[in-house]
Each structure stands twice: as C-alpha cells, then as structure tokens.
Amino acid sequence: MTLAQGMKRLAMPIAALLSAALIGLVVTSWLIDRSAVRLAVEHQLRVATGLDLVVGGDVEVSLLPTSYVTLRKVGLKGADARTGEPLTVDELTVNLRLLSLLARRYDIADVTLVNPRFNVMRDADGRSNWTPIVETLARSIKPGVDSTVSFSEIRVVDGILNYKSEKQGDVETISDIDLSLGWPSISRSFAATGQFDWRGERVDGSLSIADFIAALSGDRSGLKFRAASGPLKVAFDGTIANRTSLLMEGTLSADSPSLRNAMRWAGETAPGAGGMGRFALKARANVVGESIALTNVNVELDGNAAEGVITFTNRERQTVQATLAAETLDFTPYIATVRLLASGARDWNRQLFDLRGLSATDLDMRLSAAKVIVGPSKLGRSAFGANLRNGTLVLSVGEAQIYGGILKGSLGVARSDAVADVKAQFQLTDVDLEAGATEMFGFRKLSGRGNINLALDASGASPYALAQTLDGTATLTAHDGAVGGFNVEQLLKRLERRPLSGAGNFRNGNTPFDKLNVALRINDGIATAEDARIEGPTARLTLSGTASVPAREYDLKGVASLISANAADPAFQLPFVVQGPWDDPLVFPDSDSLIRRSPASAPLLDSLKDRKTRDAVKSVIDRFTGNRAQPVAPAAQAPAAETSAPSNDGPTPPAALISPVPGKLN
C-alpha cells in the first residue's frame, strides 16, 4: 500500500468525524435553550463579581458560526445604593468556549466591554465601592480547574472612569480607555496593557502582577508598572501588598522634559516662575499608606544633579522633606524672573507678586554643595535650608563661602492674602568688597575687606510697595581699601591753595582709607545715615542726611577734611552736598566756604548782608576785576562789573562766586 493510499484511508474517518461534530453542533444549537445560556452567563458574572447584573436592553445569543452572548445596557447593582452602580456598560459581549457547548456547558472564554463607565467612590474611611468586587474576585479566581471563573481575559473599549474621594474631595475623570486585561488560567500572573486620556494627554501604560491572587488578597506580590505621556514618564519595579494599608517597595524612576509642565498637568502649583525644566529621578522607593520615602536618590533638575533622600507625605497637607548633596548647584534659572527694578528703568518694579506657590505644599529641605552659582555670584562650599509651612517660606544660609569671606543669614517671606511680609537678616564677614560690590550692585569703585550686616523687614504686594515700607538697619565696616573715581586729598589741596578755582574734574584717581564705617537706620523707606565715615591717611570724610529707597535718591551733606600729620585739627575742611539718583548723583561743594577762604571775595560775601555798604561792594568788585564798574541806573542801586579780570588763581567769572560748579560722582 502506498503512502497516498494510506492518507486517503485516514482522511475518510477524519472527515466523517468532523462532519459528525459539525452536525452535532448544529443540532445542539437547535436544542440549546438560549434563555439558559443567558442565565448561565449572568450567573458566572455574578459569581465573579458578587453583584447582580441589571440588563436594561436587548439580549443577543449566537451559537453559529461564532458562539457569543451580547447584553446591552448592563449595570452591576452595588450593595450600597448611595454609591450607585459601580459599573455600567452599553454593550457587554462574552465569547463562549466551543467544546464546552458540545457538553452543554456554557463557559465564558473572554469578555468585551464596549463603552463601560467605571464609577469609583472612596468614603471618609478610605473604603471603595469596588472593595466588595475585589474581595469576591480574590475568592473566586483560582488558577487551574478549581477556579469558578472560566474566563481569563477582559477587553475594554472606549471606557470612562469616574473617581471621587469624600475624604480628599478629589474628582477625576479618565476617558477613552482601551485596555486588555489578562490572567492565564493555568498561572497566577496578571497583565494589563493599553491607553487612556487624562487631563488632555494620551497615556500609554502597562501593569504586571506576579501573583494576582495574592495581590487581590492583600498579600505581597511582585509588581511592574509603566506609564508614558508627553509631560511625564514613570516606571516602578518591586513588590506590593495591601493588608491594612498600601505597601510598596522597589525601584522608582521618572523623567520629564519640564517638571513645571508635569506638575501643572498633575494639578500641582510649581513654586516661582523660573526654572523647573528638565527633570530625571531614580531612587529606591518605600510606600506606606500616603507616605513615600525615597532613598539612594539620584535626581537631576535644570542641569543640577544631587544625591540624598526625599520623603513625600499626603495627609492633611502635602509635605516634602529632603536632604540632598551636590557638587555644583546653579540657582540662576530660579531667580532670573525675579525683577526688583522695572525693565530698562530706574524705578522699582510695580508688578504684583504671584504668591500662590506658597500655599500648596509644605517643604523642609537641606542642600549642601561644593560650588554654588547665583546669577553672577559664585559661592564656595555652602549649606542651605528651605522651610515652607502654612504659607511662610524661610530660606536660611547656614554657612557659605563668598567673596573670600563667610555668609550667614536667613530670608523669610510670609503670605497674607496678596501681600508678602519679608524679613531678611544677613551677615557677611571679612568679604572682598570689590568683588561683592561689583556683583551685587554693579559698583566697581570700592575695594578693601569688611563686614556687612543687614536686618530688614517690609510688607507689600510688589517690589515698589516693599521699598515704601522698608524698615531696619544696615552697617558696613571696612579697612585697608579705597573708594575709586575721585581723589579727595588732591581735590582738597587744590581748593586749599585756590578756593575759587572750582571743583574741576575730580572724577579720577582713588581715595584710600584705613577705616570705613557706615551705619544706616531705615524707617518707611527712608534711610538715615547715623554714622558714615571714611578715614584715610591724609583725608577724612563724614556724611549725614537721608536716602529715599522708593525714589532711589540721595539727600546728603558731608565734610571732607585734610589731615595734617603734625596737627590735631584738620588743615582744611570743605562741606559738600550729595543729591540726585543713586546711580548718577551730583556732588556740590559748599560755595560759601570757598568764597570765605578767598582773600579777594570774603569782603564781598560779608557786604551782601548790608545793602547800605554799596561803596564797599564796589571797591571789592573793582579789586577783583581790575576795572572800574560802569555807572548804574539809580533804580538798580546795585553795582555790576562788565568783565572779569584775572586773579591770583586765574580767570574766574563772578558767577562762580554764587553758583558752584557741580561734579558727578559715578
């Protein structure tokens, strides 16, 4: 017998068997009670969920060519009427196992939910209306033939999940859910993959549970979770348990092109307006209830990389605690949007503060770094602290190396509606004044080393309002330095020899000092100089008066003195006035003093006090000009000179006697 003949003989019984099976299936489909099929399907779903099915639409039962049952307008009736139906489905389709039909058993192969609505509600005790369903699944789903639930796959098409928490008051909606859920009937694992829309972003996710039965019972099980969206990617690989509270332990990683956008997407308010860009995190996570502890943290934000520990708590208020260390920290992105002065102007910025970020979260953070960059300033080894609680932010500097010295202090900002209450206390010890004045104030004409102490407080809704309410004290003590831009000694010596030569151009050279002391008291934005002295080897300057912080203007008087090495009293003194804006003040020498020191003009100043001494005035003018004055009209009753003549100090116009030449101090 050939092989072909053997195959023909074997094909005959196989074809007969298949024909008999087909005929039997057709006959069985005629004999099957479709109402019994429907009742069997509803019974299995009731066993799986523990809830009754409520069918409000029509029912379609098909056995050939495919075996399925479709129920329309289906709902699961919950035990608590207050929570409503935990699940409603426009169309629920179950596919039946073909071989079971031949044995007149109606076992479900898989379930498809079209347009389902999942309603999840958590009460004040944290219990969900889905808790009974989960507990029933834990009892009914078992791997192998002992399982009372025959199906192992559920597909969700175009679903919506509505979540509401009575305790937190949260309401969330997840729409356009397309998921595939599966648990192989011969193993204990569970897997879910799919997509959904949340807050306008499409999210791809996957979930894998190593022991689904243990997880449903609250016992420990392996867990892998991935979620990827435009604003944020999150992954977790570890274990989960949920006996009395949620417990998770494993490796957590997160990545975002913009942390600010990710926080906004998650419904959180990011602090400030600058920075919070590129973000990456990898850590060992330990979740207990509503607390998350992250250890072995490696975090990167805006190019700053740090290591340490972070703890999140979400109870009555969200709380973040962190201790991080970094090699380099750059705070420039976070202060770039802080503008105290109006752009392109000399006035304070009047834009209102945005203080909403001070109320969202409590923060307790410790930072240390070998190098810190704050705008143009570069600090050495530094330790910082940030504490935000109940709308009050306190930034503290434990110790920072800056300008060759040490910085310590704190800055506090408290929110009162739209008003910021600001308090600042800082001490800079033995700093390089040239580097500090250049970087902080753009003033490049002060050198030496010294100490700076600030104790200030203000209240307002904008930088300009803060300037108007500024109170406190400021002191500067320095030694062995110089004030650049003018030479007081040279100026005073020239005016001592030639009082009426005018101030001339004195904006050159330096004024060295052995000691510099400045003590200011500030009240409602007006700074009063209580002690302002510059003491050098050959010259001394003292200042008194006020400076307006809101107007950014000086109104000061001072005395410049030449010091003689062999005399206790100053050899020469010149009073002067400083007025005008901070960045471009005007310096006026005292004209009375200069005129009195001139042998030619002192009698003139005295005679002006008595109009009856016209003859004396005329004599002085003739002496000063070298010419005889022209006769004046009787009504004028005042002498005048046509021209000026050179004196011992050179030609000087008479107007110089009563109008001094101002000089600019830059």
Residue pairs with C-beta under 8 A, 6 or more apart in sequence:
21 102
24 102
25 63
25 64
25 98
25 101
25 102
26 64
28 63
28 101
28 102
28 104
29 63
29 64
29 101
32 63
32 101
32 104
34 61
36 106
37 61
37 63
37 69
37 96
37 106
38 59
38 61
38 69
38 71
40 106
41 69
41 71
41 94
41 96
41 106
41 108
42 53
42 55
42 71
44 106
44 107
44 108
44 149
44 150
44 151
45 53
45 94
45 108
45 111
46 52
46 53
47 140
47 148
47 149
48 136
48 137
48 140
48 141
48 148
48 149
48 151
49 76
49 133
49 136
49 137
50 132
50 133
50 135
50 136
51 76
51 77
51 78
51 79
51 86
51 132
51 133
52 76
52 77
53 71
53 74
53 75
53 76
53 77
54 74
54 75
54 76
54 77
54 85
55 71
55 72
55 73
55 74
56 72
56 73
56 74
56 75
57 71
57 72
57 73
57 74
58 72
59 69
59 70
59 71
59 72
60 69
60 70
60 72
61 68
61 69
61 70
62 68
62 69
62 70
63 96
63 101
66 95
67 95
67 96
67 97
67 98
67 101
68 93
68 94
68 95
68 96
69 93
69 94
69 96
70 91
70 92
70 93
70 94
71 89
71 91
71 92
71 93
72 90
72 91
72 92
73 89
73 90
74 88
74 89
74 91
74 92
75 85
75 87
75 88
75 89
76 85
76 86
76 87
76 88
76 133
77 85
78 84
78 85
78 86
78 129
78 132
79 132
80 129
83 119
83 121
83 129
84 119
85 119
86 118
86 119
86 120
86 129
86 130
86 133
87 116
87 117
87 118
87 119
88 116
88 117
88 119
89 113
89 114
89 115
89 116
89 117
90 114
90 115
90 116
91 113
91 114
91 115
92 111
92 112
92 113
92 114
93 111
93 112
93 114
94 108
94 109
94 110
94 111
94 112
94 151
95 108
95 109
95 110
95 112
96 106
96 107
96 108
96 109
97 105
97 107
97 108
97 109
97 150
100 106
100 107
107 150
107 151
108 150
108 151
109 150
109 151
109 153
110 151
110 152
110 153
110 154
110 155
111 151
111 153
111 154
111 155
112 154
112 155
112 157
113 154
113 155
113 156
113 157
113 159
114 157
114 158
115 157
115 158
115 159
116 156
116 159
116 160
116 177
117 159
117 160
117 161
117 162
118 159
118 160
118 161
118 162
119 129
119 162
120 128
120 129
120 130
120 161
120 162
120 163
120 164
121 128
121 129
121 163
121 164
121 165
121 166
122 128
122 163
122 164
122 165
122 166
122 167
123 166
123 167
124 166
124 167
126 167
134 216
135 216
137 149
137 216
138 213
138 216
138 217
140 147
140 148
140 149
141 147
141 149
141 183
141 212
141 213
141 216
142 148
142 213
143 184
143 185
143 186
143 187
143 188
143 213
144 185
144 186
147 185
150 185
152 182
152 183
152 184
152 185
153 180
153 181
153 182
153 183
154 180
154 181
154 182
155 179
155 180
155 181
156 177
156 178
156 179
156 180
156 181
156 194
157 178
158 176
158 177
158 178
159 176
159 177
159 178
159 179
159 196
160 173
160 174
160 175
160 176
160 177
161 172
161 173
161 174
161 175
161 177
161 196
162 171
162 172
162 173
163 170
163 171
163 172
163 173
163 174
164 170
164 171
164 172
165 171
172 198
174 196
174 197
174 198
175 196
175 197
175 198
176 195
176 196
176 197
177 194
177 195
177 196
178 194
178 195
178 196
179 192
179 193
179 194
179 195
179 196
180 192
180 193
180 194
181 190
181 191
181 192
182 190
182 191
182 192
183 189
183 190
183 191
183 212
188 210
188 211
188 212
188 213
188 214
189 208
189 209
189 210
189 211
189 212
190 207
190 208
190 209
190 212
190 215
191 206
191 207
191 208
191 209
192 205
192 206
192 207
192 208
193 205
193 206
193 207
194 204
194 205
195 202
195 203
195 204
195 205
196 202
196 203
196 205
197 203
198 229
199 265
199 267
201 229
201 230
201 231
201 265
202 229
202 230
203 227
203 228
203 229
204 227
204 228
204 229
205 225
205 226
205 227
205 228
206 224
206 225
206 226
207 223
207 224
207 225
207 226
208 222
208 223
208 224
208 225
209 215
209 221
209 222
209 223
209 240
210 221
210 222
210 223
211 219
211 221
211 222
212 221
214 220
214 221
215 221
215 223
215 240
215 242
218 241
218 242
218 243
219 241
219 243
220 239
220 240
220 241
220 247
221 239
221 240
221 241
222 238
222 239
222 240
223 236
223 237
223 238
223 239
223 240
223 248
223 250
224 236
224 237
225 234
225 235
225 236
225 237
226 234
226 235
227 233
227 234
227 235
228 234
229 265
231 256
231 257
231 258
231 261
231 262
231 265
232 254
232 255
232 256
232 262
232 265
232 266
233 254
233 255
233 256
234 252
234 253
234 254
235 252
235 253
235 254
236 248
236 250
236 251
236 252
236 253
236 285
237 250
237 251
238 248
238 249
238 250
238 251
238 285
239 248
239 249
239 250
240 246
240 247
240 248
241 247
241 248
245 288
245 289
246 287
246 288
246 289
247 287
247 288
248 285
248 286
248 287
249 285
249 286
249 287
250 284
250 285
251 282
251 283
251 284
251 285
252 281
252 282
252 283
252 284
252 285
252 294
253 281
253 282
253 283
254 279
254 280
254 281
255 279
255 280
255 281
256 262
256 278
256 279
256 280
257 277
257 278
258 276
258 277
258 278
258 279
259 270
259 276
259 277
259 278
259 279
259 301
260 270
260 275
260 276
260 277
262 279
263 269
263 270
263 276
264 270
268 360
268 361
269 356
269 357
269 360
270 276
270 357
271 357
271 358
271 360
271 388
272 334
272 337
272 357
273 337
273 354
274 333
274 334
274 335
274 336
274 337
274 338
275 301
275 302
275 333
275 334
275 336
276 301
276 302
277 301
277 302
277 333
278 300
278 301
278 302
278 303
279 299
279 300
279 301
280 299
280 300
281 294
281 297
281 298
281 299
281 300
282 297
282 298
282 299
283 294
283 295
283 296
283 297
283 298
283 299
283 310
284 294
284 295
284 296
285 292
285 293
285 294
286 292
286 293
286 294
286 295
287 293
290 313
290 314
290 315
291 311
291 312
291 313
291 314
292 311
292 312
292 313
293 309
293 310
293 311
294 309
294 310
294 311
294 312
295 309
296 307
297 306
297 307
297 308
297 309
297 310
297 324
298 305
298 306
298 307
299 305
299 306
299 307
299 310
299 324
300 306
302 330
302 333
303 330
304 326
304 328
304 329
304 330
305 326
305 327
306 324
306 325
306 326
306 329
306 367
307 324
307 325
307 326
308 322
308 323
308 324
308 325
309 322
309 323
310 320
310 321
310 322
310 324
311 319
311 320
311 321
311 322
312 318
312 319
312 320
313 319
313 320
313 321
317 361
317 362
318 360
318 361
318 362
319 361
319 362
319 363
319 364
320 361
320 362
320 363
320 364
320 365
321 363
321 364
321 365
322 364
322 365
322 366
323 365
323 366
324 365
324 366
324 367
324 368
325 367
325 368
325 369
326 367
326 368
326 369
326 370
327 369
327 370
327 371
328 369
328 370
328 371
328 372
328 373
329 367
329 369
329 371
329 372
329 373
329 382
330 372
330 373
331 372
331 373
331 374
331 375
332 373
332 374
332 375
335 374
335 375
336 375
339 349
339 351
339 463
340 348
340 349
340 463
341 347
341 348
341 349
341 463
342 348
342 349
342 350
343 349
346 552
346 581
346 583
347 464
347 552
348 462
348 463
348 464
348 467
348 550
348 552
349 462
349 463
349 464
350 462
350 463
350 464
350 465
351 462
351 463
352 418
352 461
352 462
353 418
353 420
353 461
353 462
355 391
355 415
355 418
355 420
358 388
358 391
358 392
358 393
358 413
358 415
359 391
359 415
361 388
362 388
362 389
362 390
363 386
363 387
363 388
363 389
363 393
364 386
364 387
364 388
364 389
365 385
365 386
365 387
366 383
366 384
366 385
367 383
367 384
367 385
367 386
368 381
368 382
368 383
368 384
369 381
369 382
370 380
370 381
371 378
371 379
371 380
371 381
372 378
372 379
372 380
372 382
372 384
372 400
373 379
375 439
376 439
377 402
377 439
377 440
379 400
379 401
379 402
379 407
380 400
380 401
380 402
381 400
381 401
382 397
382 399
382 400
382 401
383 397
383 398
383 399
383 400
384 395
384 396
384 397
384 398
384 400
385 394
385 395
385 396
385 397
385 398
386 393
386 394
386 395
386 396
387 393
387 394
387 396
388 394
391 414
391 415
392 412
392 413
392 414
392 415
393 412
393 413
393 414
394 410
394 411
394 412
394 413
395 410
395 411
395 412
396 409
396 410
396 411
397 407
397 408
397 409
397 410
397 426
398 408
399 406
399 407
399 408
400 406
400 407
400 408
401 407
402 428
402 431
402 436
403 428
403 431
403 432
403 433
403 435
403 436
403 439
404 430
404 431
404 432
404 435
404 449
405 428
405 429
405 430
405 431
405 432
405 449
406 428
406 429
406 430
406 431
407 426
407 427
407 428
407 429
407 431
408 426
408 427
408 429
409 424
409 425
409 426
409 427
409 454
410 423
410 424
410 425
410 426
411 422
411 423
411 424
411 426
412 421
412 422
412 423
412 424
413 420
413 421
413 422
414 420
414 421
414 422
415 421
416 459
418 461
419 459
419 460
419 461
419 465
420 459
420 460
420 461
420 466
421 457
421 458
421 459
422 456
422 457
422 458
422 459
422 466
423 456
423 457
424 454
424 455
424 456
424 457
425 454
425 455
425 456
426 452
426 453
426 454
427 451
427 452
427 453
427 454
428 436
428 451
428 452
428 453
429 451
430 449
430 450
430 451
431 449
431 450
431 451
431 452
432 449
433 446
433 447
433 448
433 449
433 450
433 478
433 481
434 444
434 446
434 447
434 448
434 481
436 452
437 443
437 444
437 445
437 446
438 444
444 484
445 483
445 484
445 485
445 666
446 481
446 482
446 483
446 484
447 481
447 482
447 484
448 478
448 479
448 480
448 481
448 482
448 513
448 516
449 478
449 479
449 480
449 481
450 476
450 477
450 478
450 479
450 481
450 516
451 475
451 476
451 477
451 478
452 474
452 475
452 476
453 473
453 474
453 475
454 472
454 473
454 474
455 472
455 473
455 474
456 470
456 471
456 472
456 473
456 474
456 522
457 470
457 471
457 472
458 466
458 467
458 469
458 470
458 471
459 465
459 466
459 469
460 466
460 467
460 468
460 469
464 550
467 525
467 549
467 550
468 524
468 525
468 549
468 550
469 524
469 525
470 522
470 524
470 525
470 549
471 522
471 523
471 524
472 521
472 522
473 519
473 520
473 521
473 522
474 518
474 519
474 520
474 522
474 527
475 517
475 518
475 519
475 520
476 516
476 517
476 518
477 515
477 516
477 517
477 518
478 513
478 515
478 516
478 517
479 513
479 514
479 515
479 516
480 513
480 514
481 512
481 513
481 516
482 510
482 511
482 512
482 513
483 510
483 511
483 513
483 516
483 534
484 509
484 510
484 511
485 507
485 508
485 509
485 510
485 665
485 666
486 506
486 507
486 508
486 509
486 511
486 665
487 506
487 508
487 509
487 510
487 511
488 511
488 536
488 539
488 541
488 560
489 511
489 536
489 538
489 539
489 562
490 506
490 509
491 503
491 504
491 506
491 560
492 539
492 560
492 561
492 562
492 572
492 574
493 562
493 572
494 501
494 504
495 501
495 503
495 572
495 574
495 589
495 594
495 597
496 562
496 571
496 572
496 597
498 648
498 649
498 650
499 593
499 594
499 595
499 597
499 598
499 649
500 594
500 595
500 598
500 600
500 601
500 647
500 649
500 652
500 656
500 657
501 649
501 650
501 652
502 652
502 656
502 660
502 661
503 587
503 589
503 660
503 661
503 662
503 663
504 661
504 663
505 663
506 663
507 663
507 664
507 665
507 666
511 534
511 536
511 539
511 541
512 536
512 537
513 534
513 535
513 536
514 535
514 536
514 537
515 533
515 534
515 535
516 533
516 534
516 535
517 531
517 532
517 533
518 529
518 531
518 532
518 533
519 529
519 530
519 531
519 532
520 527
520 528
520 529
520 530
520 547
521 527
521 528
521 530
522 528
522 549
525 548
525 549
525 550
526 546
526 547
526 548
526 549
527 546
527 547
527 548
527 549
528 545
528 546
529 543
529 544
529 545
529 546
529 547
529 556
532 542
532 543
532 544
532 558
533 540
533 541
533 542
533 543
534 540
534 541
534 542
536 563
537 563
538 562
538 563
539 560
539 561
539 562
539 563
540 560
540 561
540 563
540 570
541 558
541 559
541 560
541 561
542 558
542 559
542 561
543 556
543 557
543 558
543 578
544 556
544 557
544 558
545 554
545 555
545 556
545 557
545 578
546 555
546 556
547 553
547 554
547 555
547 556
547 582
548 555
552 581
552 582
552 583
553 579
553 580
553 581
553 582
554 578
554 579
554 580
554 581
554 582
554 585
555 578
555 579
556 577
556 578
556 579
557 575
557 576
557 577
557 578
558 575
558 576
558 577
558 578
559 573
559 574
559 575
559 576
560 573
560 574
560 576
561 570
561 571
561 572
561 573
561 574
562 570
562 571
562 572
562 573
563 570
563 571
564 570
564 571
573 593
574 589
574 590
574 593
574 594
575 589
575 590
575 593
576 587
576 588
576 589
576 590
577 587
577 588
577 590
578 585
578 586
578 587
578 588
578 665
579 585
579 586
579 588
580 586
584 664
584 666
585 664
585 665
586 662
586 663
586 664
586 665
587 662
587 663
587 664
587 665
588 660
588 662
588 663
589 660
589 661
589 663
590 660
591 657
591 658
591 659
591 660
592 605
594 660
595 601
595 602
595 604
595 605
595 657
596 602
596 605
598 649
600 620
600 623
600 624
600 647
600 648
601 620
601 624
601 657
603 616
603 620
604 617
604 620
604 621
604 624
604 657
605 657
607 613
607 616
607 617
607 620
608 617
611 637
614 637
614 638
614 639
617 639
618 629
618 639
621 629
621 639
621 640
621 641
621 654
622 628
622 629
624 641
624 644
624 645
624 647
624 654
625 641
625 642
625 643
625 644
625 645
625 654
626 645
626 646
627 641
627 642
627 643
627 645
629 639
629 640
629 641
629 642
630 640
630 642
632 638
632 639
632 640
641 654
644 651
644 652
644 653
644 654
645 651
